[in-house]
Amino acid sequence: MSSFAYKAKDRQGRTVTGVVDADNPSQAASLIRGMGHLPMDIRPVGRGARVARTKEAGSAFARYLVYPIWTGVNIKALVLFYRQLATLIASGMSLSEALRSVCSRTSGRLKRIVTEAHDNVMRGGTLSQTMSRYPRVFSRLQISLVRAGETGGLLEQMIDRIASYLEYELSVRRMIAKAVFYPMLIALFAIVMPHVPTLVLSGTAAFAKSLWASLRLWLPWLVVVALVLKLILQFDTPRFLWDAIKVQPPFIGATARKVAMSRFCRALAALYAAGLSLNETVSAAAEACANLYMGQSIRRALPAIQSGRPLTESLARTRVITPMVLDMLATGEKTGNMDAVLNKVSEYMEEETDATIHKLGILLFVGAILIAALVVGMMVVKFYGGYFGTVIGAGKGG
């Protein structure tokens, strides 16, 4: 058993400090909450625990040119990996046995990562050490939760929590894809429609030739620009500028803000329940919002949190957290029931995000219809303009 020094807030908002004896930081956080306090910072007394720094896997070419475009592991594969791992550990398997079993059910790059994790665990290492070598595959939130589970003996619960978080992230991506599917489909028809007369008058071969002649002028450049932007946006400065621009437009910007806030609240609830210090929880949750501008704005609250100010007051200074969320967090701080309140906050933001994305989908659909109608109208005007011009010319010739 070790001793942990802590700084916390009591129910009256006063800063209190002390020392508790516990097996790990997670247990220490639970003891502090049992006193009716909100833990702000927890540190081992004496020699602090050190987290080993591990080098990112892969060559420089792969890290900067390949993995930003294609990591080799999609989110569906990660959800399945975590669900299987949590189930096997819950059945009584050791971590090494569970990793070996999961490895037989995976393929591709994830199989190689799981094999490496199994070998590392067999040598006495930890799963989080292997995960930290693949930051493009495993986010900081995932690594933090796994590390908390390893130190607190709650690995099964933490892995299950990661799977639930990734399932929510997958649902958000599906909502966004569903919202933009029909507008993209209509945009495709708008591209193909000018070549339909060629199909009717000259047949399929002429239609395909005409369509390709039009696409080859700009499609390769569009692909090149998309790849270049993907590579550039892996660096902080251009990504910060792009993320700042995304949240500015009146309606689309509000949607982007709500999506980022929903991710932040869900991550905050998961990390806080894992027993991490409030400072580390907010920092990792800010990264999980997947918007560098919003994340850096939220991180401005960290100095105030470290100095002992309440969470609600610290986040209010960032001016990016919605008033409703701040009011709910303030209630949690006053009652000392932050776990339940954070779950309610995440559910509230999920409902808000779902409703907003649905509205955005309708707006984009209507906009795409109007654009397609404009293209058709221009085709009709062009056709009849040419037709009447030909008729008038023939009349004058006669």
C-alpha positions in Angstrom: 0.0 0.0 0.0 1.3 3.5 -0.9 0.6 7.0 0.3 -1.0 9.6 -2.0 -1.1 13.3 -1.4 -4.2 15.0 -2.7 -5.8 18.4 -3.3 -9.6 18.4 -3.5 -12.7 20.6 -3.2 -15.2 20.1 -0.4 -19.0 20.6 -0.8 -18.6 24.2 0.2 -16.1 24.9 -2.5 -13.1 25.1 -0.2 -9.7 23.7 -1.2 -8.6 20.8 1.1 -5.4 18.8 1.1 -4.3 15.6 2.8 -2.8 12.2 2.5 -4.5 8.9 2.0 -3.2 5.3 1.9 -4.3 3.2 -1.1 -3.0 0.6 -3.4 -3.3 2.8 -6.5 -4.4 6.3 -7.6 -7.9 5.0 -8.6 -8.5 3.7 -5.1 -7.2 6.9 -3.6 -9.7 8.9 -5.7 -12.5 6.7 -4.5 -11.5 7.2 -0.9 -11.4 11.0 -1.4 -14.8 11.0 -3.0 -16.1 8.9 -0.1 -15.1 11.8 2.2 -17.4 14.0 0.1 -14.6 15.8 -1.7 -14.0 16.4 -5.4 -10.3 15.3 -6.2 -8.4 17.9 -8.1 -4.9 16.4 -8.0 -3.5 13.1 -6.7 0.2 12.3 -6.5 2.2 9.5 -4.8 4.2 10.6 -1.8 7.9 10.1 -2.3 9.1 8.7 -5.6 6.3 9.4 -8.2 5.3 6.8 -10.7 6.9 7.3 -14.0 5.3 6.4 -17.3 7.8 5.0 -19.7 8.2 6.9 -22.9 8.0 4.6 -25.9 9.0 5.4 -29.5 6.2 5.6 -32.1 6.2 2.5 -34.3 7.0 2.7 -37.9 9.5 4.6 -40.2 9.4 8.3 -40.6 7.8 7.8 -44.1 5.0 5.7 -42.6 4.4 8.1 -39.6 4.2 11.2 -41.7 3.0 10.1 -45.1 1.1 6.8 -44.8 -0.6 6.6 -41.3 -2.2 10.1 -41.5 -4.1 8.9 -44.6 -4.6 5.3 -43.7 -3.9 3.8 -40.3 -4.8 0.3 -41.3 -7.2 -0.1 -38.4 -10.7 1.3 -38.6 -13.0 2.1 -35.7 -15.2 -1.0 -36.2 -12.2 -3.2 -35.8 -11.3 -1.4 -32.6 -14.8 -1.8 -31.1 -14.7 -5.5 -31.8 -11.2 -5.8 -30.4 -12.1 -4.1 -27.1 -15.4 -6.0 -26.8 -13.8 -9.4 -27.3 -10.9 -8.5 -24.9 -13.3 -7.4 -22.1 -15.4 -10.5 -22.5 -12.4 -12.9 -22.4 -10.9 -11.1 -19.3 -14.3 -11.2 -17.6 -14.5 -15.0 -18.2 -11.3 -15.5 -16.1 -8.6 -15.5 -18.7 -5.3 -13.7 -18.0 -4.5 -10.7 -20.2 -1.9 -12.6 -22.1 -4.3 -15.5 -22.9 -7.0 -13.0 -23.9 -4.7 -11.2 -26.2 -3.5 -14.5 -27.8 -7.2 -15.5 -28.3 -8.1 -12.1 -29.8 -5.1 -12.2 -32.1 -6.4 -15.4 -33.7 -9.6 -13.5 -34.6 -8.0 -10.4 -36.1 -6.1 -9.6 -39.3 -4.0 -7.0 -40.9 -2.2 -4.4 -39.0 -4.3 -4.8 -35.9 -3.2 -8.5 -35.7 0.5 -7.4 -35.7 -0.2 -4.8 -32.9 -2.1 -7.4 -30.8 0.8 -9.9 -31.3 3.3 -7.3 -30.2 1.1 -6.5 -27.1 0.9 -10.2 -26.2 4.7 -10.6 -26.5 5.2 -7.5 -24.4 2.8 -8.7 -21.7 4.6 -12.1 -21.6 7.9 -10.2 -21.0 6.4 -8.4 -18.0 5.3 -5.2 -19.9 1.9 -3.6 -20.0 -0.8 -3.3 -22.7 -0.7 0.5 -22.5 3.0 0.5 -23.3 2.4 -1.2 -26.6 -0.7 1.0 -27.3 1.4 4.2 -26.8 3.6 3.1 -29.7 0.6 3.5 -32.1 -0.9 7.0 -31.4 -2.6 7.0 -34.8 -4.5 3.8 -33.9 -5.1 4.3 -30.1 -6.1 7.8 -28.9 -4.8 9.3 -25.7 -8.2 8.6 -24.1 -7.9 4.9 -24.8 -4.3 4.8 -23.5 -5.2 6.7 -20.3 -8.2 4.4 -19.5 -6.1 1.3 -20.1 -3.3 2.6 -17.9 -5.8 3.5 -15.2 -7.3 0.0 -15.4 -3.8 -1.6 -15.2 -2.8 0.4 -12.1 -6.2 0.0 -10.4 -6.9 -3.6 -11.1 -10.0 -2.6 -13.2 -8.8 -3.4 -16.7 -12.0 -5.3 -17.6 -14.2 -2.3 -16.7 -11.9 0.2 -18.4 -11.7 -1.8 -21.7 -15.5 -2.2 -21.6 -15.8 1.6 -21.1 -13.5 2.2 -24.1 -15.7 -0.1 -26.3 -18.8 1.9 -25.2 -17.1 5.2 -26.0 -16.0 4.0 -29.4 -19.5 2.7 -30.2 -20.8 6.2 -29.4 -18.1 7.7 -31.7 -19.1 5.3 -34.4 -22.8 6.3 -34.1 -21.8 10.0 -34.4 -19.9 9.2 -37.6 -22.8 7.3 -39.0 -25.2 10.2 -38.3 -22.9 12.6 -40.1 -22.5 10.1 -43.1 -26.3 9.7 -43.2 -26.8 13.5 -43.2 -24.5 14.1 -46.2 -25.3 11.0 -48.2 -28.3 12.4 -50.1 -26.7 15.8 -50.8 -23.6 13.9 -52.2 -25.9 11.7 -54.3 -27.7 14.7 -55.7 -24.3 16.4 -56.4 -23.2 13.3 -58.3 -26.4 13.5 -60.4 -25.7 17.2 -61.1 -22.3 16.2 -62.5 -23.7 13.4 -64.7 -26.8 15.2 -65.9 -25.2 17.5 -68.5 -24.0 14.4 -70.3 -27.4 12.7 -70.4 -28.3 14.1 -73.9 -25.2 12.4 -75.2 -26.4 9.1 -73.8 -29.8 9.5 -75.4 -28.6 10.7 -78.8 -25.2 8.8 -79.2 -25.3 5.8 -76.9 -23.4 4.5 -73.9 -19.9 4.6 -75.4 -20.2 8.3 -76.4 -21.7 9.0 -73.0 -18.9 7.4 -71.1 -16.3 9.1 -73.3 -17.9 12.5 -72.8 -18.2 12.0 -69.0 -14.6 10.9 -68.6 -13.4 13.8 -70.7 -15.1 16.1 -68.3 -14.0 14.3 -65.1 -10.3 13.9 -66.0 -9.9 17.7 -66.2 -10.5 18.2 -62.4 -10.8 14.8 -60.7 -7.1 14.0 -60.4 -6.4 17.5 -59.0 -9.3 17.0 -56.5 -7.7 13.8 -55.3 -4.2 15.4 -55.0 -5.6 18.4 -53.1 -7.5 16.1 -50.7 -4.3 14.0 -50.0 -2.1 17.1 -49.5 -4.6 18.6 -47.1 -4.8 15.4 -45.2 -1.0 15.4 -44.8 -0.8 19.1 -43.9 -3.6 18.8 -41.3 -1.6 16.4 -39.2 0.5 19.4 -38.0 -0.8 21.5 -35.2 -0.8 25.0 -36.8 -2.7 24.3 -40.0 -5.1 21.9 -38.2 -5.7 24.6 -35.5 -6.6 27.1 -38.3 -8.9 24.7 -40.1 -10.7 23.6 -36.9 -11.1 27.3 -35.9 -12.7 28.0 -39.3 -15.0 25.0 -39.1 -16.8 26.3 -35.9 -17.4 29.8 -37.3 -20.2 29.5 -39.9 -23.7 30.2 -38.4 -25.3 26.7 -38.6 -22.5 24.4 -39.7 -20.2 25.9 -37.1 -22.8 25.4 -34.3 -23.1 21.7 -35.4 -19.3 21.3 -35.3 -19.2 22.8 -31.8 -21.9 20.5 -30.5 -20.2 17.4 -32.0 -16.9 18.4 -30.3 -18.7 19.2 -27.0 -20.6 15.8 -27.1 -17.3 14.0 -27.5 -15.7 16.0 -24.7 -18.5 15.3 -22.3 -18.6 11.6 -23.1 -14.8 11.4 -22.6 -14.9 13.5 -19.4 -17.5 11.1 -17.9 -15.5 8.0 -18.8 -12.1 9.4 -17.5 -13.5 10.8 -14.3 -15.2 7.5 -13.5 -11.8 5.8 -14.0 -10.4 7.7 -11.0 -7.9 9.9 -12.9 -7.0 13.3 -11.4 -9.2 16.1 -12.6 -6.3 17.8 -14.3 -5.5 14.7 -16.4 -9.2 14.0 -17.0 -9.8 17.5 -18.5 -6.6 17.4 -20.6 -7.3 14.0 -22.1 -11.0 14.8 -22.7 -10.1 18.0 -24.5 -8.0 16.0 -26.9 -10.9 13.5 -27.4 -13.2 16.3 -28.8 -11.3 15.9 -32.1 -11.2 19.6 -32.7 -7.8 21.3 -31.9 -9.3 24.8 -31.6 -11.9 23.6 -29.1 -9.4 21.4 -27.3 -6.8 24.1 -26.8 -9.6 26.5 -25.6 -10.7 23.9 -23.0 -7.0 23.4 -21.9 -6.9 27.0 -20.9 -8.8 25.8 -17.8 -5.9 23.6 -16.7 -3.9 26.3 -14.8 -7.0 27.3 -12.9 -7.8 23.7 -12.0 -4.2 23.1 -10.9 -4.5 26.2 -8.7 -7.5 24.7 -6.9 -10.4 26.5 -8.6 -13.7 24.6 -9.1 -14.2 22.8 -12.3 -17.2 24.8 -13.4 -15.5 28.1 -12.8 -12.4 27.0 -14.6 -14.3 25.7 -17.7 -16.5 28.8 -17.8 -13.4 30.9 -18.4 -12.7 29.1 -21.7 -16.0 30.5 -23.2 -16.5 27.4 -25.3 -18.6 25.3 -22.9 -22.3 25.7 -23.2 -24.2 27.3 -20.3 -26.5 24.3 -19.9 -23.4 22.0 -19.4 -21.9 24.4 -16.9 -25.1 24.6 -14.9 -25.2 20.8 -14.7 -21.6 20.5 -13.7 -22.1 23.1 -11.0 -24.9 21.0 -9.6 -22.6 18.0 -9.6 -19.9 19.9 -7.7 -22.4 21.1 -5.1 -24.0 17.7 -4.5 -20.7 15.7 -4.7 -22.3 13.4 -7.3 -20.2 14.1 -10.3 -20.3 10.6 -11.8 -24.1 10.6 -12.3 -24.1 14.3 -13.4 -21.4 13.7 -16.0 -23.3 10.8 -17.4 -26.4 13.0 -17.6 -24.4 15.7 -19.3 -23.0 13.3 -21.9 -26.6 12.0 -22.6 -27.9 15.5 -23.0 -25.1 16.5 -25.4 -25.7 13.3 -27.4 -29.4 14.2 -27.9 -28.5 17.8 -28.8 -25.9 16.5 -31.4 -28.3 14.0 -32.9 -31.0 16.7 -33.3 -28.6 19.2 -34.8 -27.0 16.7 -37.3 -30.6 15.8 -38.4 -31.4 19.4 -39.1 -28.1 19.9 -40.9 -28.9 16.9 -43.1 -32.3 18.4 -44.1 -30.6 21.8 -44.8 -27.9 20.1 -47.0 -30.5 18.0 -48.8 -32.6 21.1 -49.7 -29.5 23.0 -50.7 -28.4 20.1 -53.0 -31.9 20.0 -54.6 -31.7 23.7 -55.3 -28.3 23.4 -56.9 -29.5 20.4 -59.0 -32.5 22.4 -60.1 -30.2 25.3 -61.1 -28.1 23.0 -63.2 -31.2 21.5 -64.9 -32.6 25.0 -65.5 -29.3 26.1 -67.1 -29.4 23.1 -69.3 -33.0 23.8 -70.4 -32.2 27.4 -71.1 -29.1 26.4 -73.1 -31.0 23.8 -75.1 -34.0 26.0 -76.0 -31.7 28.9 -76.6 -29.8 26.8 -79.2 -33.0 25.4 -80.6 -34.7 28.7 -81.2 -31.5 30.2 -82.5 -31.4 27.4 -85.1 -35.0 27.9 -86.0 -34.6 31.7 -86.4 -31.5 31.2 -88.4 -33.3 28.7 -90.7 -36.2 31.2 -91.1 -33.9 34.0 -92.2 -32.1 31.8 -94.6 -35.4 30.8 -96.3 
